Amino acid sequence: MKFADQYSLDLTDAVLLSCVLAHQSTEIATDDHRFAQICRQLGLVVENPISDSSREQMAQWEAHNLPAKGLPRILHHINRWLSRNHSQAADDFWSQTGNGSHLP
């Protein structure tokens, strides 16, 4: 919790960082630029397992195949599940969320 609060990290990143430091590791692998910056500030060597070309290919695939990140993606998944199981509820949900742009 200390790392999450101190560096404004997600809990999973904070736990990972805590474990790395507790085991006196000197390296960490991440493709998260902000997390990598924090790790470097703490003296860790950061390895990025994803090349720039792979990152670009991933971004293109996501843009073509997935709804926008964050809340729209979650609402889209909920709507898809509802559509398979409760079509009338799915229509109402999609309408109330502004086609997946905000919470109802």
N, C-alpha and C positions, 0 to 999 in steps of 0.2 A: 504494500500500500504506500510505503514511503516513496518508492521510485515513481509510482503512478501519479502521486500528488506532486512530487518535486519537479518532474519533467513532463507532466501532462500526458502520460502514456496510457494506452489501453492496458487493462489488467494483464492480458496475455503477454504483451511486450515487457511489462514491468516484471512479471514472474520470470520470463526468459532472462532478462538482464540480471535479476537477482541471482538466479542459478549460475549464470556464467561467472559472475563476480565471486560468488561463494565458493566455486570450484577453482578459483584462481586461474581461469582460462584467459588467454590473451587474444583470442580471435572469436569472431561471430560472423555468421552468414545471414544476410538479409537483403531484400530488394527494396525495403522501405527507406526512402531517402532521409526522412526526418529522424527515424529511429537510428539510422546509421550515423547521422551527425551527432546524436546524443552519445552513442557508443564511442565514437572517436574522441569526444570531449572527455570521456572517462578512461581514455588510454587504450581502448580495444582496437585491434586491427579488424577492419570490416571487409569481408569478401562478399561480392554481389554475384549470386549464382546465375543471374539472367543477363545475357548480353544485350547490348543496345538494339541489335537487329531483332532478337527474340522478343524484346519488350515492345518494339514497334509492331511486330506481327501479332502479339497478344492484344495490344490496344485495338488494332484493326478488327480482329476477330470479335472482341467484346463489343465494339461499336456496331458491328453488323449483326451479331447474334443475341445480344443481351439488352434488356432495358437499362436505362441510366442507373448508375450506382446509387447506393443509399436507399432512401425510402421508396422511390419509384420502383426499384428492383424488387423490394420486399412486397410491395402492394401488388405488383405484377404476378409474383408467385402465388400470393393468396388468391388473387382473382382466377388464376389458372386452375388452382385446386378447386375452388368453388364452382368453376365452369364444368368441371368433370363430375362433380357430386351434387350440386344444387344450382342449376342454371339460373333460376329466377333470383336467388340470392346474389349470384355473381353479377347479374345485370344491375341490381340495386346497389351493390357494393361499388362497382365501377363508376356508376353515376355519382354516388356520394363522395367518392375520392377524386372527382374531377379527372376521370380516366387515369387514375394512378398517380396523381401529382401531389396529393396531400392527404392527411388523415381525415376520416369522415367526421 
